Amino acid sequence: MKTLVIGLGNPILGDDGVGWAVAESLQATVNRPPSTVIETASLGGLSLMERMLGYDRVVLVDSMETGQSPAGCVRVFPLASLPDPGPGHSASAHDTSLMTALKTAEQIGAAIPRRVDVVAIEAQNVYDFGEELSPPVAAAVPVAVEKVLELLKEDP
């Protein structure tokens, strides 16, 4: 089974870089399945969907700023449980949400993943320039790595 883990975000926008930090930690982990590819990405929508094609399973790791949990809280859920933000979510009128992009790809017969999970880390600072994660978000990196490894052990 081909599996892709993508650390999402922008590594120069503080806590928004946590997905990249988790991906870098996973690269150094020796007990991950050998068929797992680990990448980083800064873009969503169509660009992200294209990277996911041909994989059976994808795990997305990203910051999330809901204000409903303390910074550093790690949550795991299927992508399908998120509401589709629809039009107007992107800075580009030529892009779309990941959910819409995946639905479109499926309709034209593209090989989309059968399972997409999200590992989200509650962030507190995603807009200020800086390469450092806040202390609670930095402390969540090993927790998120373990959550990803647990997901990779599950059946798809």
C-alpha atoms as a printed R data frame, in Angstrom:
    type eleno elety resid chain resno       x      y       z
1   ATOM     1    CA   MET     A     1   0.000  0.000   0.000
2   ATOM     2    CA   LYS     A     2   1.383  3.377  -1.015
3   ATOM     3    CA   THR     A     3   1.100  5.951   1.753
4   ATOM     4    CA   LEU     A     4   1.931  9.649   1.689
5   ATOM     5    CA   VAL     A     5   2.385 11.900   4.727
6   ATOM     6    CA   ILE     A     6   2.395 15.620   3.958
7   ATOM     7    CA   GLY     A     7   3.433 18.247   6.487
8   ATOM     8    CA   LEU     A     8   1.507 21.371   5.500
9   ATOM     9    CA   GLY     A     9   2.101 25.009   6.321
10  ATOM    10    CA   ASN     A    10   4.617 27.776   6.011
11  ATOM    11    CA   PRO     A    11   7.822 27.280   8.005
12  ATOM    12    CA   ILE     A    12   8.494 31.021   8.257
13  ATOM    13    CA   LEU     A    13   5.126 31.875   9.841
14  ATOM    14    CA   GLY     A    14   5.655 30.648  13.392
15  ATOM    15    CA   ASP     A    15   3.251 27.905  14.442
16  ATOM    16    CA   ASP     A    16   2.046 27.486  10.849
17  ATOM    17    CA   GLY     A    17   5.307 25.582  10.292
18  ATOM    18    CA   VAL     A    18   4.393 22.769  12.696
19  ATOM    19    CA   GLY     A    19   3.376 20.443   9.859
20  ATOM    20    CA   TRP     A    20   6.871 20.795   8.411
21  ATOM    21    CA   ALA     A    21   8.439 20.158  11.840
22  ATOM    22    CA   VAL     A    22   6.416 16.951  12.224
23  ATOM    23    CA   ALA     A    23   7.417 15.818   8.710
24  ATOM    24    CA   GLU     A    24  11.089 16.459   9.477
25  ATOM    25    CA   SER     A    25  10.819 14.451  12.701
26  ATOM    26    CA   LEU     A    26   9.111 11.617  10.828
27  ATOM    27    CA   GLN     A    27  11.947 11.564   8.273
28  ATOM    28    CA   ALA     A    28  14.332 10.753  11.123
29  ATOM    29    CA   THR     A    29  12.071  8.039  12.568
30  ATOM    30    CA   VAL     A    30  13.302  4.523  11.890
31  ATOM    31    CA   ASN     A    31  10.106  2.667  12.851
32  ATOM    32    CA   ARG     A    32   7.868  4.056  10.108
33  ATOM    33    CA   PRO     A    33   6.618  1.735   7.355
34  ATOM    34    CA   PRO     A    34   9.089  1.593   4.452
35  ATOM    35    CA   SER     A    35   6.349  2.205   1.864
36  ATOM    36    CA   THR     A    36   5.599  5.624   3.385
37  ATOM    37    CA   VAL     A    37   6.668  8.771   1.530
38  ATOM    38    CA   ILE     A    38   7.035 11.941   3.610
39  ATOM    39    CA   GLU     A    39   6.845 15.387   2.005
40  ATOM    40    CA   THR     A    40   6.146 19.006   2.895
41  ATOM    41    CA   ALA     A    41   3.893 21.475   1.098
42  ATOM    42    CA   SER     A    42   2.792 25.077   1.422
43  ATOM    43    CA   LEU     A    43  -0.155 24.987  -0.969
44  ATOM    44    CA   GLY     A    44  -3.581 23.400  -0.741
45  ATOM    45    CA   GLY     A    45  -6.406 22.903  -3.208
46  ATOM    46    CA   LEU     A    46  -5.493 21.689  -6.679
47  ATOM    47    CA   SER     A    47  -1.754 21.594  -5.997
48  ATOM    48    CA   LEU     A    48  -2.206 19.437  -2.907
49  ATOM    49    CA   MET     A    49  -4.676 17.139  -4.662
50  ATOM    50    CA   GLU     A    50  -2.197 16.552  -7.502
51  ATOM    51    CA   ARG     A    51   0.469 15.451  -5.003
52  ATOM    52    CA   MET     A    52  -1.982 12.950  -3.490
53  ATOM    53    CA   LEU     A    53  -2.892 11.160  -6.716
54  ATOM    54    CA   GLY     A    54  -1.724  7.569  -6.990
55  ATOM    55    CA   TYR     A    55  -1.484  7.014  -3.223
56  ATOM    56    CA   ASP     A    56  -3.811  4.625  -1.390
57  ATOM    57    CA   ARG     A    57  -3.661  6.596   1.808
58  ATOM    58    CA   VAL     A    58  -2.659 10.132   2.819
59  ATOM    59    CA   VAL     A    59  -2.034 11.689   6.215
60  ATOM    60    CA   LEU     A    60  -2.063 15.495   6.294
61  ATOM    61    CA   VAL     A    61  -0.346 17.223   9.207
62  ATOM    62    CA   ASP     A    62  -1.167 20.886   9.725
63  ATOM    63    CA   SER     A    63  -1.744 23.637  12.230
64  ATOM    64    CA   MET     A    64  -5.304 24.562  13.061
65  ATOM    65    CA   GLU     A    65  -6.413 27.707  14.814
66  ATOM    66    CA   THR     A    66  -9.899 27.123  16.220
67  ATOM    67    CA   GLY     A    67  -9.605 28.847  19.587
68  ATOM    68    CA   GLN     A    68 -11.545 25.901  21.053
69  ATOM    69    CA   SER     A    69  -8.518 24.031  22.428
70  ATOM    70    CA   PRO     A    70  -5.294 25.078  24.102
71  ATOM    71    CA   ALA     A    71  -2.271 25.644  21.874
72  ATOM    72    CA   GLY     A    72  -0.459 22.361  21.274
73  ATOM    73    CA   CYS     A    73  -3.574 20.173  21.455
74  ATOM    74    CA   VAL     A    74  -3.272 17.386  18.848
75  ATOM    75    CA   ARG     A    75  -6.391 16.029  17.173
76  ATOM    76    CA   VAL     A    76  -6.844 13.278  14.586
77  ATOM    77    CA   PHE     A    77  -9.850 13.003  12.274
78  ATOM    78    CA   PRO     A    78 -10.789 11.994   8.727
79  ATOM    79    CA   LEU     A    79 -10.616 14.773   6.128
80  ATOM    80    CA   ALA     A    80 -14.263 14.093   5.252
81  ATOM    81    CA   SER     A    81 -15.330 15.316   8.711
82  ATOM    82    CA   LEU     A    82 -14.188 18.872   7.922
83  ATOM    83    CA   PRO     A    83 -16.651 21.271   6.335
84  ATOM    84    CA   ASP     A    84 -15.772 22.179   2.749
85  ATOM    85    CA   PRO     A    85 -14.993 25.914   2.767
86  ATOM    86    CA   GLY     A    86 -16.153 26.152  -0.850
87  ATOM    87    CA   PRO     A    87 -15.611 29.225  -2.972
88  ATOM    88    CA   GLY     A    88 -13.914 32.257  -1.562
89  ATOM    89    CA   HIS     A    89 -11.561 30.385   0.765
90  ATOM    90    CA   SER     A    90  -8.472 30.943  -1.350
91  ATOM    91    CA   ALA     A    91  -6.421 33.973  -2.259
92  ATOM    92    CA   SER     A    92  -6.592 32.808  -5.875
93  ATOM    93    CA   ALA     A    93  -9.755 32.694  -7.942
94  ATOM    94    CA   HIS     A    94  -8.088 29.895  -9.925
95  ATOM    95    CA   ASP     A    95  -7.879 27.498  -6.984
96  ATOM    96    CA   THR     A    96 -10.417 25.451  -5.059
97  ATOM    97    CA   SER     A    97 -10.707 23.620  -1.756
98  ATOM    98    CA   LEU     A    98  -8.994 20.254  -1.332
99  ATOM    99    CA   MET     A    99 -12.359 18.520  -0.925
100 ATOM   100    CA   THR     A   100 -13.681 19.952  -4.182
101 ATOM   101    CA   ALA     A   101 -10.413 19.132  -5.961
102 ATOM   102    CA   LEU     A   102 -10.567 15.498  -4.770
103 ATOM   103    CA   LYS     A   103 -14.228 15.136  -5.778
104 ATOM   104    CA   THR     A   104 -13.439 16.506  -9.230
105 ATOM   105    CA   ALA     A   105 -10.438 14.199  -9.632
106 ATOM   106    CA   GLU     A   106 -12.579 11.212  -8.651
107 ATOM   107    CA   GLN     A   107 -15.268 12.173 -11.172
108 ATOM   108    CA   ILE     A   108 -12.751 12.142 -14.006
109 ATOM   109    CA   GLY     A   109 -11.359  8.763 -12.937
110 ATOM   110    CA   ALA     A   110  -8.123  9.842 -11.244
111 ATOM   111    CA   ALA     A   111  -6.608  7.530  -8.637
112 ATOM   112    CA   ILE     A   112  -7.441  9.434  -5.457
113 ATOM   113    CA   PRO     A   113  -6.550  8.063  -2.007
114 ATOM   114    CA   ARG     A   114  -9.083  5.729  -0.413
115 ATOM   115    CA   ARG     A   115  -8.352  7.237   2.989
116 ATOM   116    CA   VAL     A   116  -7.244 10.743   4.007
117 ATOM   117    CA   ASP     A   117  -6.640 11.528   7.675
118 ATOM   118    CA   VAL     A   118  -5.690 14.826   9.291
119 ATOM   119    CA   VAL     A   119  -3.408 15.299  12.280
120 ATOM   120    CA   ALA     A   120  -4.044 18.862  13.434
121 ATOM   121    CA   ILE     A   121  -2.105 20.807  16.047
122 ATOM   122    CA   GLU     A   122  -3.876 23.757  17.656
123 ATOM   123    CA   ALA     A   123  -1.738 26.822  16.987
124 ATOM   124    CA   GLN     A   124  -1.578 30.236  18.575
125 ATOM   125    CA   ASN     A   125   0.618 32.254  16.213
126 ATOM   126    CA   VAL     A   126   0.363 31.619  12.460
127 ATOM   127    CA   TYR     A   127   0.613 35.143  11.049
128 ATOM   128    CA   ASP     A   128   3.849 36.640  12.400
129 ATOM   129    CA   PHE     A   129   7.109 36.033  10.575
130 ATOM   130    CA   GLY     A   130   9.470 33.739  12.428
131 ATOM   131    CA   GLU     A   131  10.881 30.248  12.133
132 ATOM   132    CA   GLU     A   132  10.332 29.296  15.778
133 ATOM   133    CA   LEU     A   133   7.291 27.410  17.013
134 ATOM   134    CA   SER     A   134   5.675 28.642  20.217
135 ATOM   135    CA   PRO     A   135   6.633 26.453  23.222
136 ATOM   136    CA   PRO     A   136   3.280 24.587  23.457
137 ATOM   137    CA   VAL     A   137   3.240 23.880  19.719
138 ATOM   138    CA   ALA     A   138   6.893 22.774  19.716
139 ATOM   139    CA   ALA     A   139   6.078 20.410  22.609
140 ATOM   140    CA   ALA     A   140   3.254 18.923  20.508
141 ATOM   141    CA   VAL     A   141   5.574 17.825  17.667
142 ATOM   142    CA   PRO     A   142   6.546 14.459  19.225
143 ATOM   143    CA   VAL     A   143   2.897 13.839  20.157
144 ATOM   144    CA   ALA     A   144   1.830 14.478  16.553
145 ATOM   145    CA   VAL     A   145   4.615 12.204  15.279
146 ATOM   146    CA   GLU     A   146   3.268  9.388  17.483
147 ATOM   147    CA   LYS     A   147  -0.278 10.011  16.225
148 ATOM   148    CA   VAL     A   148   0.916  9.740  12.620
149 ATOM   149    CA   LEU     A   149   2.798  6.519  13.388
150 ATOM   150    CA   GLU     A   150  -0.347  5.097  15.047
151 ATOM   151    CA   LEU     A   151  -2.395  5.939  11.956
152 ATOM   152    CA   LEU     A   152   0.158  4.247   9.726
153 ATOM   153    CA   LYS     A   153  -0.235  1.022  11.714
154 ATOM   154    CA   GLU     A   154  -4.011  0.950  11.163
155 ATOM   155    CA   ASP     A   155  -5.633 -0.806   8.236
156 ATOM   156    CA   PRO     A   156  -6.632  1.623   5.494
